[in-house]
Amino acid sequence: MIRQELITYIEQNILPLYDGFDRGHRRDHARQVIERSAQLARGFDVDEEMVYVVAAYHDTGLTYGREWHHRDSSRIVMADEMLRRWFTQEQILTMADAVEDHRASAEHAPRTIYGRIVAEADRLIIPELIVRRTVQYSIANFPALDYEGHWRRSLQHLEEKYAEGGYLRLWIEGEENDNAERLAQLRTIIADRDRLREIFDKIFREEQNKKEFAICELFSSYDYSSEIAPVGQAPAHEPQEIHLSASISYFPSPMLIAPTGH
């Protein structure tokens, strides 16, 4: 059983970090990985609190950017003094290694069962969800691309990672894990270019509509009355500047550690 004080700490201090990441790596993603890790862990003799922490911290390094986020996530685990309330130094080292090893493009297999569990849980191979997360990442990180540019970038990513011969590897087998079956389904979709384009088009339109709705909501909620002064009288204060990016996305202050050198 996971101690309540540990859950409270994670809920109040770690999961909120995900609120500032791209749509494919928000708090709902962290919760999915936590839940999936718990399911996969049932088939192994492991510490469930360690499994929980590894899953909760696995993408926190996105605070510093994507390229080295797996290493920065590991550094965040090592730097978090609060974890020493509940874990030994050896356990923290094991969790830090597992967090670093979760990345699908890693050149080596996860070093421990904890790394294999979180790496497998992070796959979340649901075909439409995979395409949606790919589109969300493209929109968030490549705003200069046009519609066809997003399609080409998304297709390239899906083929490099998930298609036959892609770099994605599965690390856990068994009845608790249906990733192999779902990966086969996804590969069938990727191979059918017309079907994949149809799914992409639908998801891209939905994501663009969400973005436009957020901008409309921002403007509709802004109080312009404070800027209106009687005729011949200057406003009581300078008009406030509207920062769209800051209003739509909240980026929390990073933890006080230096990011991995790039």
N, C-alpha and C positions, 0 to 999 in steps of 0.2 A: 504494500500500500504506500502511496506517495504522501508524504507529510504535508499537511495543510499549509504550514508556514512556507514551504518551498513553492507550492502552487501559487500562493498569494504573491510571493516575490516575483515569480515568473510573469504572472498575469499583470502586475502593476509596473514592472520595470523592464522586462525583456520583450514581451509581445508587442507593446506599443511602438517599438522601433520599426516594426514591419509596416506601420501606417504610412511611412514616408517613402516606401519603395514603389516600383512599378506595379501595375495592376495584377500581374502574374505572381507577385511575391508579397502580397499584402498579408494581413493577419489571418485571413481565412486559409491561405496556403500553409502558414505555420501550424494552424490547428489541424489541418488535414494530415500533415506529416506527423504530428504528435499522435493522432488517433491511429494512423496506419502503422506507425512504429510499434505502438502498444499491441496491435493485432499480430504483427509479425513476431514480436518478442515472445509470444506465448509458446512457441515451439522451441525455445532455447532457455538454458539456465543462465539468466542474466539478471542484473539489478534493475528493476523497473524505474527507479528514480534516475539512474544514469541514462537509461533509454529516453526518459522524458526530457532531461536537460539537453542531451545531444540534439534531439528533434527540435526543441525550442530555440536553440542557439544556432542552428545549422546555417541560416542565411543572414545572420545579424551583420556580417561583414559587408553586406551591400551598402551599409552606411558610408563606406569609403569608395564604392564603385564595384563594378561587376568582375573585372578581369582577375583580381586576386581575392575575391570575397571569401573563398574557402579558407585561405590562410588568415585573413583578417578575422573571420569568425572564430577560428582557433585561438587567436591572440586575445579576443574578447573573453573567451572562457578562462584562459590563463590569468587574465588581468582582473577578473571579477572576484574581489576578496570575499564577497558574501557567500560564494559557493563553499568556502572553507568552513562555514558553519555546519555543513551537512556532509562534506566529502573529504577524504584524505587526499594528500598530494598525489599519490599514485592514481587514484580514481579520477582526479582532475586531469592528469596527463592523458589518461586513457580516453576521456571524453573529448579533450582537445584534439587528439589524433583522429578520433571518429568524425568530428565536425570537419576537419580539414579533408578527410578522405571521401566526403559525400559527393563531391562533384562528379558528374557523369563523364566529363572529358579528362578525368585524372588518368595519368599514364600508368598507374599501378593499382592493383586491387586494394580494397580497404584492409588495413592492418589488423583489425579486430572484428569480432562479431558485432560490436556496437556500430562500427563504421558500415558494415554490410547491411545492418538493419536500417539505418537512416538513409543510406544510399538507395536502397530498394524502395523505402517508403516515399522518398522524394521523387521517384519516377512518376507515380500517380498517372499511369498510362490509361487515360480515358481519351479516346481519339479526338472528340470534339473539344475537350478541355485542353489538350495539347496544342491544337491549332489555335484556340482562343488565346492561350498564354503566349504563343509565338507572335500573334498579331498585336496583342497588348504591348509586348516588349518592343516590337518594331515601331509602333506609334509613339511610345513614350521616349524612345532613345534615338530615333531617326526621323525627326519632324520635317526635315527638308525633302524627304522622299515623296514622290507623287504616288498615286494609286498603284500603278504598275511597278513602281520601285518597291513598294511594300510587298507586293505579290512575289517578285523575284527574290527579295531578301528572305521572306518567310519560306518559300520553296527551297531555297538553298539550305537554310537551317534544318528544315525537316528532313531533307535528303541526307545531309551530313551526319545528323544525329540518330535518326530513327529508321531510315530505309535499310534494306539489306546491305550489309557491309559498313553500316554506320558505326560511330564510336560508342554508342550506348551499350552497356553491358548489364546483365541481370546477375545478381549475386545470391539470391535465395530461392530455393525451390520448395515445393510442398503445397498442400491443399489450402493453406492460409494465404497463398500468393497466387493471384491470377494474372500477374503482369505479362507472362509469356504469351498467354492467349490474347490479351489485349494488344500486345505489341504486334502480333501477327495481323490483327484486325487493322491496326494503324498502317502497317506496311502495305496492306491491300489497298487502302485509301490513297496512300502516297503514290502507289504505282498507277492508279487510275487518275490521270491528270485532270480530266474533265470533272470528275466527282470532287476531287480536292479543290479545284477552282470554285466550284459551286458552294462548298462549305466555307471557303475563305471569303468569298463575296458576301455571304450572309453575315458572317461574324464581323467582317470589317465594317459593314454598314451599321451594325448594332453598336460597335465600339465608337464609331464616329458620332453616332446619335447621342451616346452617353456624354461624350466630350462637349458637344454643342449644348446639350441640356445643362451641363454644369456651368457653362459660361452664361447662359440665359438666366439661370438661377442666381448667379452672382450679381448680375446687373439688376435683376428684379428686386433683390433684397437690399440693395444699397440705398441709403437714405440721402436723397439729394436736397431735401428741405433745409438741411443745416447750411447749405451753400447759398441759399436765396436770401438776399437782403432787400429792405425797402428801397424804392427808387431814390437815387441820389445818395445812398449810404453804402459804404464799403462793407463787405462781409466781415463778420466778427473774427474770422480766422482764415488762413489760406485754404483753398480747396484741397481736400485730401486726395492723394494720388492712389489710384486703384492698381494693385499689383496682381494680375490674373494668376500668374504661376504660383505665387505665394499663397493665394487664396484657395486655389484648387488642390494643391498638394502640400501636405505638411511634412517638413523634413526635421526630425528631432535633432537636437544637439548631439553630436557623436560622443561616445564615452571617451574619457580622458586617457587615450592611449594613442601612440603613433601608428598610422596605417603601415602595412607592408610596403616596402619600397618597390616601385614598379620598374 
